[in-house]
Amino acid sequence: MTFDRRTFLVTALILCTAACKDKGQESANAAKANVQTVVELVGKDVGEIERGLPEGSKKLAVLLGKESDPKGNPAIVRSALLKMRQQVPDLGIAKSTFFAFADDKGIAIRNDNEQDTMAGKDLIAAWPGLKPVTSGTAYVATTGKFPGAENPAGPDKEWVAATPVKKEDGTSLGIVVTGWTYRRFAYHLQESLRRDLQDQLMRSGDKGKMPIVYVALFDKDAVYGATAPKTIPFPAVNEEALKGLDLVGKTSGGPAEGPITITERVFGWAAARLPKLGDDLGVVVLRSEI
C-alpha cells in the first residue's frame, strides 16, 4: 500500500477541526449556564439600587436638611453621602462606583469619591434619561456617557439611576444619582463568576482545572471587557472577535451561544440581553476549558 501524505494531512485536518468544534461547543454549552447565572446576578445588583436609592434619598434629606446651605458646602455633602450608604443596607453592598448629590436642575454638587470629577457638571446633559427625576419622578434609570477622560482600555459608558431628595414640606432639595461604568461592572460580574466556578470545583472535589473565563457587556456600539484599577485588562483581541459576532443581532430573539477560535485557542461563548440595564444592552461569557 502506498502512503499518500496529502490524504493523511487532509484527514488529520478534518479530524482536528471536528475535535476543536466539539471542544468549542462543550465550552459554549457551559458558558450558556454561566451567562444565566450572570443575568440573575445583574437582577440582584439592580434590585439593590431600586430598593436602596429611594430609601437613601430619605436619609439624605434628613442629613442635608440640617444644613442652611448644603449646596455651598461640598464637604458636608460628601459626608452625608457616605453616611447615607452606611445607613441603608442595600446601598452599603451596592456595586456603584459613585453616589452624587445634585441640585434640582441636575448640576452636581459633590460625589462620595475622594477625587470628585463631577462637581459643577450638568448630569442631565450627560445622561438625558435622568431628566424626569428633576420633575419629581420617584426613580429613573438610564445609560449614557459622562464627559471626561477616555478609559485607556477602550470605549466605555455608564448605567445610572436617580431619585429626588425632598425637604419635609415636599419641595425639592435636589437629586441623588448613582451608577457604574460598563467595564467596571463587567469586572464585578467576571470575578463573581470565577469565584462561583472555583467554589463549585472545591465542593465537588473535582481536581479538574479551572476554565479560562471572561465576561463583557455589549451594545450596538462596542464590547466592553472587564477592567478595574491594577488588574490585567480584558484582551483587546477578544473584544474584537466578540464584536464581529454581532451579539446584539444574535440575541434579538433570546440567549445565543456558539464556538469561536481566538488566536488559535478554542472558546465557547454565550450571550443574553440585560433588560434591567437597557433594551439593547447585554452580557457575554467567553469560556475555554483547560
C-alpha positions in Angstrom: 0.0 0.0 0.0 1.4 3.4 -1.0 1.4 6.1 1.7 -0.4 9.2 0.5 0.9 12.1 2.5 -1.7 14.6 1.1 -4.6 12.3 2.0 -3.2 11.8 5.5 -2.8 15.6 6.1 -6.3 16.3 4.8 -7.8 13.6 7.1 -5.8 14.9 10.1 -7.0 18.4 9.4 -10.7 17.2 9.2 -10.3 15.3 12.5 -8.6 18.2 14.2 -11.3 20.7 13.0 -14.1 18.3 14.2 -12.4 17.9 17.6 -11.9 21.7 18.0 -15.5 22.3 17.1 -16.7 19.7 19.7 -14.4 21.3 22.3 -15.7 24.7 21.4 -19.3 23.6 21.6 -18.6 22.0 25.0 -17.4 25.3 26.3 -20.3 27.1 24.7 -22.8 24.8 26.5 -21.0 25.5 29.8 -21.0 29.3 29.0 -24.7 29.2 28.4 -25.3 28.1 32.0 -22.8 30.6 33.2 -24.4 33.5 31.4 -27.7 32.7 33.0 -26.1 32.9 36.4 -24.7 36.3 35.5 -28.1 37.6 34.3 -29.6 36.6 37.7 -26.7 38.4 39.5 -27.4 41.6 37.4 -31.0 41.4 38.5 -29.9 41.2 42.2 -27.4 44.1 41.8 -30.0 46.4 40.1 -32.6 45.4 42.8 -30.2 46.8 45.5 -30.3 50.2 43.7 -34.0 50.1 43.0 -34.8 49.4 46.7 -31.9 51.3 48.3 -31.8 54.6 46.4 -35.3 55.8 47.3 -34.6 54.9 50.9 -31.3 56.6 50.7 -32.9 59.8 49.5 -34.9 60.0 52.6 -31.8 59.6 54.8 -30.0 62.2 52.7 -32.9 64.6 53.1 -32.6 64.4 56.9 -28.8 64.7 56.8 -28.7 67.7 54.4 -31.9 69.3 55.8 -30.0 70.2 58.9 -27.7 72.4 56.8 -28.6 76.0 55.9 -26.8 75.8 52.6 -25.7 72.3 51.6 -25.1 73.3 48.0 -22.5 75.7 49.2 -20.7 73.1 51.3 -19.4 70.2 49.2 -17.6 68.7 52.2 -20.8 68.4 54.1 -22.5 66.8 51.1 -19.8 64.2 50.7 -20.0 63.3 54.4 -23.8 63.0 54.1 -23.5 60.7 51.1 -21.1 58.4 53.0 -23.4 58.3 56.0 -26.3 57.5 53.7 -24.6 54.4 52.4 -23.8 53.3 56.0 -27.5 53.7 57.0 -29.0 51.9 54.0 -28.0 48.2 53.8 -28.8 47.8 50.1 -26.6 50.8 49.3 -23.8 49.6 51.6 -23.4 46.5 49.4 -24.3 48.1 46.1 -21.8 47.8 43.2 -21.9 51.5 42.4 -18.7 53.3 41.8 -20.1 56.7 42.9 -23.0 58.4 44.7 -23.6 62.0 43.9 -25.8 64.8 45.0 -27.0 67.4 42.5 -29.3 70.4 42.7 -32.9 70.3 41.4 -31.6 71.2 37.9 -29.1 68.3 37.8 -25.9 70.3 38.4 -23.6 68.1 40.6 -22.6 69.5 44.0 -20.4 66.6 45.2 -19.9 62.9 44.9 -18.6 60.5 47.6 -15.3 59.7 45.9 -12.1 61.3 47.3 -11.4 62.8 43.9 -14.5 64.4 42.5 -14.7 64.9 38.7 -18.4 65.6 38.7 -18.7 68.8 40.8 -20.2 71.6 38.7 -21.1 69.3 35.8 -24.6 69.0 34.3 -25.6 65.4 35.0 -28.8 65.7 32.9 -26.8 66.8 29.9 -24.6 63.7 30.4 -27.5 61.4 31.0 -30.6 62.9 29.4 -32.7 59.9 30.5 -32.5 61.2 34.1 -34.4 64.4 33.3 -37.8 63.1 34.6 -36.4 62.9 38.1 -35.9 66.7 38.2 -39.7 67.0 37.8 -40.5 64.6 40.7 -40.5 61.2 39.1 -39.7 58.8 42.0 -37.0 56.7 40.3 -35.3 56.8 36.9 -32.5 54.6 35.4 -30.8 55.1 32.1 -27.4 54.7 30.2 -25.1 57.2 28.6 -21.6 58.6 28.5 -20.2 61.1 31.1 -17.8 63.6 29.5 -14.2 63.3 30.6 -11.0 61.4 30.0 -11.4 58.2 27.9 -10.9 54.8 29.5 -7.4 53.6 28.4 -8.9 50.1 28.0 -11.3 51.4 25.3 -14.8 52.8 24.8 -16.9 52.9 28.0 -20.4 54.0 29.1 -22.3 54.2 32.3 -25.6 52.8 33.8 -27.0 55.3 36.2 -30.1 55.8 38.4 -31.5 58.8 40.3 -34.3 59.7 42.7 -35.4 63.1 44.1 -34.3 64.3 47.5 -37.2 66.3 49.1 -37.5 68.5 52.1 -40.1 67.9 54.8 -42.5 70.3 53.1 -42.2 68.3 49.9 -40.2 70.8 48.0 -37.1 69.8 46.1 -33.7 69.8 47.8 -32.0 68.1 44.8 -31.4 64.7 43.4 -29.2 61.7 44.3 -27.5 59.8 41.5 -25.6 56.6 41.5 -24.2 54.1 38.9 -21.3 52.2 37.4 -19.3 52.0 34.2 -19.9 49.1 31.9 -16.3 47.9 32.2 -16.1 48.1 36.0 -19.5 46.3 36.3 -18.3 43.6 33.9 -15.3 43.1 36.2 -17.6 42.6 39.1 -19.6 40.0 37.2 -16.4 38.3 35.9 -14.9 38.0 39.4 -18.2 36.8 40.9 -18.5 34.1 38.2 -14.9 33.0 38.7 -15.4 32.7 42.4 -18.6 30.6 41.9 -16.8 28.3 39.5 -13.9 27.9 41.9 -16.3 27.1 44.8 -18.1 24.5 42.6 -14.8 22.7 41.9 -13.9 22.7 45.6 -17.3 21.5 46.8 -17.4 18.7 44.3 -13.8 17.6 44.9 -13.2 17.9 41.2 -9.5 18.1 40.5 -10.1 19.4 37.0 -8.5 22.7 36.1 -10.4 26.0 36.4 -11.6 27.1 32.9 -10.5 30.4 31.4 -13.5 32.7 31.8 -14.1 36.3 30.6 -17.1 38.5 31.0 -18.0 41.6 29.0 -21.0 43.8 28.4 -22.1 44.7 24.9 -24.4 47.0 22.9 -24.8 48.1 19.3 -21.6 50.2 19.5 -19.0 48.1 21.2 -18.0 45.2 23.5 -16.9 46.4 27.0 -14.5 43.9 28.5 -14.0 43.7 32.3 -11.5 46.2 33.6 -10.6 47.6 37.0 -7.7 49.5 38.5 -4.5 47.5 38.9 -5.8 44.5 37.0 -5.0 42.9 33.7 -7.4 44.4 31.1 -9.7 42.2 29.0 -7.7 41.2 25.9 -8.4 43.6 23.0 -8.3 40.7 20.6 -11.1 39.1 22.5 -13.2 42.2 22.3 -12.6 42.5 18.5 -13.6 38.8 18.0 -16.8 39.2 20.0 -17.7 42.4 18.3 -17.5 40.6 15.0 -20.2 38.2 16.2 -23.0 40.9 16.1 -24.1 39.9 19.6 -27.0 42.4 19.6 -28.4 40.8 16.4 -27.8 37.2 17.7 -29.6 37.9 21.0 -32.6 39.7 19.5 -34.7 36.6 19.9 -33.2 35.4 23.2 -29.9 34.0 24.5 -27.4 32.6 22.0 -24.2 30.7 22.1 -21.6 29.0 19.9 -17.9 28.1 19.5 -15.2 30.5 18.4 -11.4 30.4 17.9 -9.3 33.4 19.0 -5.5 33.4 18.4 -5.6 29.6 17.9 -7.4 28.9 21.2 -10.8 27.3 21.1 -13.5 29.1 23.2 -17.2 28.9 23.6 -19.3 32.0 24.0 -22.8 32.6 25.3 -24.7 35.9 25.4 -28.0 37.3 26.7 -29.7 40.7 26.9 -29.9 42.6 30.2 -33.3 44.4 30.2 -32.7 45.5 33.8 -29.8 47.7 32.4 -31.1 48.7 29.0 -33.0 47.4 26.0 -30.0 46.8 23.7 -27.5 46.0 26.4 -26.3 42.5 27.1 -23.7 40.3 28.7 -21.4 37.7 27.1 -19.4 35.0 28.7 -16.3 33.7 26.9 -15.1 30.3 28.2 -12.3 27.8 27.4 -11.7 24.5 29.1 -8.1 23.8 30.3 
